[in-house]
Amino acid sequence: MKLVTAVIKPFKLDDVRESLSQIGVQGITVSEVKGFGRQKGHTELYRGAEYVVDFLPKIKIEVAVKGDMVEQTIEAITKAAQTGKIGDGKIFISELEQAIRIRTGETGESAI
């Protein structure tokens, strides 16, 4: 089992959610986060004063998937979230040691 974590632009959330549901991903966790990468924020003009926005709004998506679904999941997120511009985001893959469904007590891949 793997935990796929993606940080994407907020307006791409619906596209990514739909793309994941089309490949059979049954559940995702979504968080509103702030951060920056290579773009290091940007400057804005407000009432004639310029100020720096260091942390940009992003969406963090976490998906627990079976080992054989990882490549499909990465491809679905990449295609749906890509704009071709700086700040499209990142995808991280982690080993998922155990999953437990609280309601039934199921463990492992059957809990996903």
C-alpha positions as CSV (number, residue, x, y, z in Angstrom):
1,M,0.0,0.0,0.0
2,K,1.1,3.5,-0.8
3,L,0.1,7.0,0.4
4,V,0.1,9.4,-2.5
5,T,0.3,13.1,-1.4
6,A,-0.2,15.8,-4.0
7,V,0.0,19.6,-3.6
8,I,-1.8,21.3,-6.4
9,K,-3.3,24.7,-7.4
10,P,-6.7,25.2,-5.7
11,F,-8.7,25.7,-9.0
12,K,-7.6,22.2,-10.2
13,L,-9.2,20.3,-7.3
14,D,-12.4,19.4,-9.1
15,D,-10.5,18.2,-12.2
16,V,-8.2,16.0,-10.0
17,R,-11.1,14.6,-7.9
18,E,-13.0,13.6,-11.1
19,S,-9.9,12.1,-12.7
20,L,-9.2,10.0,-9.5
21,S,-12.8,8.8,-9.4
22,Q,-12.6,7.7,-13.0
23,I,-9.8,5.3,-12.3
24,G,-11.6,3.8,-9.3
25,V,-10.0,5.7,-6.3
26,Q,-12.7,5.5,-3.6
27,G,-11.6,8.1,-1.1
28,I,-9.4,11.1,-0.8
29,T,-8.5,13.6,2.0
30,V,-8.3,17.3,1.0
31,S,-6.7,20.1,3.0
32,E,-6.3,23.8,2.3
33,V,-2.6,24.6,2.9
34,K,-0.1,27.4,2.1
35,G,3.4,27.2,0.9
36,F,5.9,28.0,-1.8
37,G,8.4,26.2,-4.0
38,R,10.7,27.6,-6.6
39,Q,8.4,30.5,-7.3
40,K,9.0,31.8,-3.8
41,G,5.7,33.7,-3.6
42,H,5.0,36.9,-5.5
43,T,4.5,40.6,-5.0
44,E,1.1,42.4,-5.0
45,L,0.1,46.0,-5.1
46,Y,-2.5,47.2,-2.5
47,R,-3.5,50.8,-2.2
48,G,-0.3,51.9,-3.8
49,A,1.9,49.9,-1.5
50,E,3.8,46.8,-2.8
51,Y,4.0,43.8,-0.5
52,V,5.3,40.2,-0.8
53,V,3.0,37.2,-0.5
54,D,5.4,34.5,0.7
55,F,3.0,31.7,1.1
56,L,0.6,30.8,-1.7
57,P,-2.7,29.0,-1.2
58,K,-2.5,25.4,-2.3
59,I,-4.6,22.2,-1.9
60,K,-3.1,19.1,-0.4
61,I,-4.6,15.8,-1.5
62,E,-3.9,12.5,0.3
63,V,-4.9,9.2,-1.3
64,A,-4.2,5.7,0.1
65,V,-4.0,3.2,-2.8
66,K,-3.0,-0.4,-3.4
67,G,0.5,-0.9,-4.7
68,D,-0.7,-1.7,-8.2
69,M,-2.7,1.5,-8.4
70,V,0.2,3.9,-7.8
71,E,1.2,4.6,-11.4
72,Q,-2.4,5.1,-12.5
73,T,-3.0,7.5,-9.6
74,I,0.1,9.5,-10.4
75,E,-0.9,9.8,-14.0
76,A,-4.4,10.8,-13.2
77,I,-3.3,13.6,-10.8
78,T,-0.6,14.8,-13.2
79,K,-2.8,15.1,-16.2
80,A,-5.6,16.8,-14.3
81,A,-3.5,19.2,-12.3
82,Q,-1.0,20.3,-15.0
83,T,-1.3,23.8,-16.4
84,G,2.3,24.0,-17.8
85,K,3.0,27.1,-15.6
86,I,5.2,27.4,-12.5
87,G,3.5,26.3,-9.3
88,D,1.6,23.3,-10.7
89,G,2.7,21.4,-7.6
90,K,4.3,18.2,-6.5
91,I,3.4,14.5,-5.9
92,F,5.0,12.5,-3.1
93,I,4.8,8.7,-2.7
94,S,5.2,7.1,0.8
95,E,5.1,3.6,2.0
96,L,1.8,2.9,3.9
97,E,2.6,0.4,6.6
98,Q,-1.0,-0.3,7.8
99,A,-4.6,0.8,7.2
100,I,-7.5,0.0,9.5
101,R,-11.2,0.7,8.9
102,I,-12.5,1.8,12.2
103,R,-16.2,0.7,11.6
104,T,-15.4,-2.9,10.7
105,G,-11.9,-3.5,11.9
106,E,-10.7,-4.5,8.4
107,T,-7.0,-4.1,8.0
108,G,-4.5,-3.8,5.1
109,E,-5.6,-3.4,1.5
110,S,-9.2,-4.4,2.3
111,A,-9.5,-1.3,4.6
112,I,-8.7,1.0,1.7
